Amino acid sequence: MKTRTFEKEIFIQSDAATVINVIADYAQHPRIHPRIIKLERAKDEPAGTKRYYITDSRKWGPFKFKSKYRADIISVTEDTVHTEAYQPPGTFVTNLTKITPQGTGVRLHETITMRAPDMLYEYAFQQAKSAHAEILERIKAFVELEWKI
């Protein structure tokens, strides 16, 4: 098993509550996550956790495939969202998103830690890094353009 952390951040012209609401509302995630093709709310949620099963579309070289994983919203505060995801056979991703007021908007900062089996690690880590770079851009566009409509 390997573990590594990466960070991403972006400035969004909005207030903290709006950005937190978008991030913590997984019903919006098919619009902001580039790989989600299906989102299901779990019936077996642990107390205090919102649990979802997400199906993604992925590509590995010439091969296209779907993968399904569990995503939990662990906690939401006025300036943070803490999530965890698990996909067999042993890939775990934690994400702590912090929102900090800055000038006329907010700074969204993600700290993402991934643990995965050695054979899958580099592929999974690169997929997560590229997806989260695009997710932040999509959150920005969604909040600044669509959410206000």
N, C-alpha and C positions, 0 to 999 in steps of 0.2 A: 504494500500500500504506500502511496505517495500522498503528501499533503503540501499544498501551496496556496498562497493568498495573492489576490490582485485587487487593485482599487481603480474605480472609475468615478469621474465627477463631471457635472455640467451645471451651468447657470440657467435658470428658468425664470422668465418674467412672470411671476405669479406670487401668491401668498403661500405660506407653509401648509395651511389646512387643505387647500385645493390639491397640492402635490401629494400630501399624505393620503388624502381620500382616493386619488387615482391609483397610487401604488398599492394601497390596502384593499382595493376593490377588484378582486380577481376577475369579476365579470367583464372588466375593461381590458384585461390582459390579451385576449385574442387580437385586439386592435393595436397593442403596443409591443407584443412579443413576436419577433419575426418567424418563429418556428411553430407556434401553437396552431394546431388544426382542430382540437377538441378539448373542451374543459368541462369537467363533471364535479359537482359538489359531492363529497363523500358522505355516506350515511353513518360511518363508523368513526366520527370525530372524537378525539380525546377532549375532556372538559377543558374549556378555555382556549381551544385551538380551532381555527378554521382549516379544514382539510379538503384538498382538491386532488383529483386525478387528471393529469394533463397528458395529452397525446401530441407529440411533436413530429414534424417531418424533418428528416435529416438526410445528409448526403455524405458519402465517404467515397472519394474518387468517383467512379462512374455509377456507383450504387446509390439508390434512393431507398430509404426505409423509414418506418415509423417506430417511435419508441414511446413508452408510457411510463410516467413516473408520478410519485406522490409529492405534493407540495403543501407545506403547512405554514400558515400565518401564526407565528408563535406569540407575538405581541405588537401592539400599535400604541404609540404615545403621540403627543402633540408634535414631536419632532423626529421620531424614529419608527421604522418598521423592521421587525426581525422575522426572517423567514428561514425555513429549512426545507430541503428537498432530498428525496432518496430515490435512486433507481437501481434495481438489481443489475449486476451481482455485487454491489458494494460501493456505489458512487454516492457520496454525501456532499451536499452543497449548503453552506450557511451564508446568508446575506444580511448584513446590517446596513440599512439605509438611513442616513442622517440628513435632515433638512436644516439648513442654517440661513436665517435671513441675511441678505447682503444687498445693500443699496435698495433698488426698486424691485427686487425679486428675491430668489433663494438660491442657495448652492445645494444641489443634490449630490451626496457623496455615498458611494457604495463600497463596502469592504466585503469581498467574497472569498470564502475559503472553501477549497475543494479537496476532498479525499477520495481516491479511487484506486482500484487495482492497477498494478504496474503496467500491465499490457494495454489497458484502456486509457491510461492517464493522459498522455500527451494529446491524443485526439479529443478527449472530453474537456481538457483544460482549454485548448484552443477554441473549441466550439463555444464554451462558456464566455471566454474573453470577447470573441467576435459578436456573439449574441448580445451581451450586455452593453457593448459600445453602441450597437444599433438600438437597443431598448431605450437607453438614455436619450438618444436623438428623437425617438418616437414619443417618449413621454413629454419631452419639450414641445414638440409639434402638437401633440394631442392637447396639452394643457394650454399652450399659448394660442392655438387656433381653434380646434374643434370644441374643447370643453366650454369655451366662452360663448359658443353659438347657442 
